[in-house]
Amino acid sequence: MNWLYSILIGTCFFIGGQLFLRKTFEGNSSLDYFNVSLWFSFTIGILSFFALAYEWYQEQLTMDNRIWNPILAGALFFIGFFFWIATISSKESLGMIRVAMAGFETVLLFLLSYLFFNDTITYKQMLGSVVILIGIGIATII
């Protein structure tokens, strides 16, 4: 599948998930962001367990010495979920949350992929990152 199609489809699912997360914090809910983060992560864990079991049953589950990369990535995402859901619980505009998150993430990923993977960063990409940061600044100040 083309990477652009997969990111667009994934984004649609993420948007749906964020809407449900925000809905949790509307009105009188006894759930705080920590509990919501735990239920959120629990659901991902259960679905992952069934997917892993299916792959194992189909004899498609593979492991090598790089298995620690997705495990560590999962741990980092797990920690990030708490901060992300805490931000959603603030009832700030979901669009603004995503703009700030995506803009900051874009700039950091350009820098870190350059440092760790020797990715090339063009002047156009650098300029685009600066414009993103300026846009975030304008959107959060106004």
C-alpha positions as CSV (number, residue, x, y, z in Angstrom):
1,M,0.0,0.0,0.0
2,N,1.2,3.5,-0.8
3,W,2.5,5.3,2.3
4,L,0.2,8.2,1.7
5,Y,-2.9,6.0,1.6
6,S,-1.9,4.2,4.8
7,I,-1.3,7.5,6.7
8,L,-4.6,8.9,5.5
9,I,-6.5,5.8,6.6
10,G,-4.6,5.7,9.9
11,T,-5.3,9.4,10.5
12,C,-9.1,8.8,10.1
13,F,-8.9,6.1,12.8
14,F,-6.9,8.4,15.1
15,I,-9.4,11.2,14.6
16,G,-12.2,8.9,15.6
17,G,-10.3,7.8,18.7
18,Q,-9.6,11.4,19.7
19,L,-13.3,12.3,19.4
20,F,-14.2,9.4,21.7
21,L,-11.4,10.4,24.2
22,R,-12.6,14.0,24.2
23,K,-16.2,12.9,24.7
24,T,-15.1,11.1,27.9
25,F,-14.2,14.4,29.5
26,E,-17.4,16.2,28.5
27,G,-20.0,16.6,31.3
28,N,-19.7,15.0,34.7
29,S,-17.3,12.1,34.4
30,S,-15.6,10.4,37.3
31,L,-12.8,9.3,35.0
32,D,-9.6,11.4,35.2
33,Y,-6.9,11.4,32.4
34,F,-4.9,8.7,34.2
35,N,-7.7,6.2,34.4
36,V,-8.7,7.0,30.8
37,S,-5.0,6.5,29.7
38,L,-5.0,3.1,31.5
39,W,-8.3,2.0,29.8
40,F,-7.0,3.3,26.4
41,S,-3.7,1.3,26.8
42,F,-5.5,-1.8,28.1
43,T,-7.6,-1.8,25.0
44,I,-4.6,-1.6,22.7
45,G,-2.9,-4.4,24.8
46,I,-5.9,-6.7,24.4
47,L,-6.2,-6.1,20.7
48,S,-2.4,-6.6,20.3
49,F,-2.6,-9.8,22.3
50,F,-5.2,-11.2,19.9
51,A,-3.3,-10.0,16.8
52,L,-0.1,-11.6,18.2
53,A,-1.9,-14.9,18.9
54,Y,-3.4,-14.9,15.4
55,E,0.1,-14.4,13.9
56,W,1.6,-17.1,16.1
57,Y,-1.3,-19.5,15.1
58,Q,-0.7,-18.7,11.4
59,E,3.1,-19.3,12.0
60,Q,3.7,-15.7,10.8
61,L,5.1,-14.3,14.1
62,T,8.8,-13.6,13.7
63,M,11.3,-12.4,16.2
64,D,15.0,-11.4,15.9
65,N,17.4,-9.2,17.9
66,R,15.5,-6.1,16.8
67,I,12.4,-7.1,18.7
68,W,13.5,-4.6,21.4
69,N,12.9,-1.6,19.1
70,P,9.1,-2.0,18.9
71,I,9.0,-2.9,22.6
72,L,10.9,0.2,23.6
73,A,8.8,2.3,21.1
74,G,5.6,0.9,22.8
75,A,6.9,1.9,26.2
76,L,7.6,5.4,25.0
77,F,4.2,5.7,23.3
78,F,2.6,4.4,26.5
79,I,4.2,7.2,28.5
80,G,3.3,9.7,25.8
81,F,-0.3,8.6,25.9
82,F,-0.7,9.9,29.5
83,F,0.5,13.4,28.5
84,W,-1.6,13.4,25.3
85,I,-4.7,12.3,27.1
86,A,-4.0,14.8,29.9
87,T,-3.9,17.5,27.2
88,I,-7.2,16.3,25.7
89,S,-8.8,16.3,29.2
90,S,-8.0,20.1,29.4
91,K,-10.8,20.5,26.8
92,E,-8.5,22.6,24.6
93,S,-9.6,22.5,20.9
94,L,-8.7,19.1,19.5
95,G,-7.5,20.8,16.3
96,M,-5.2,23.0,18.3
97,I,-3.8,20.1,20.2
98,R,-3.0,18.2,17.0
99,V,-1.5,21.3,15.3
100,A,0.9,21.8,18.2
101,M,1.7,18.2,18.5
102,A,2.2,17.6,14.8
103,G,4.2,20.7,14.3
104,F,6.5,20.0,17.3
105,E,6.8,16.4,16.2
106,T,7.7,17.3,12.6
107,V,10.5,19.5,13.6
108,L,11.9,17.0,16.2
109,L,11.6,14.1,13.7
110,F,13.5,16.0,11.0
111,L,16.3,16.7,13.5
112,L,16.4,13.3,15.1
113,S,16.2,11.4,11.8
114,Y,19.1,13.5,10.5
115,L,21.1,12.7,13.6
116,F,20.3,9.0,13.9
117,F,19.6,7.9,10.3
118,N,21.6,10.5,8.3
119,D,18.3,11.5,6.6
120,T,18.7,14.4,4.2
121,I,16.9,17.7,5.2
122,T,16.4,20.0,2.3
123,Y,16.1,23.8,2.6
124,K,12.4,23.5,1.6
125,Q,11.8,21.1,4.5
126,M,13.7,23.4,6.9
127,L,11.7,26.4,5.7
128,G,8.5,24.4,6.0
129,S,9.4,23.5,9.6
130,V,10.0,27.1,10.5
131,V,6.7,28.1,8.9
132,I,5.0,25.4,11.0
133,L,6.5,26.7,14.2
134,I,5.5,30.3,13.3
135,G,2.0,29.0,12.5
136,I,1.8,27.3,15.9
137,G,3.0,30.4,17.6
138,I,0.4,32.5,15.9
139,A,-2.4,30.0,16.5
140,T,-1.6,29.8,20.2
141,I,-1.0,33.5,20.8
142,I,-4.2,34.7,19.1
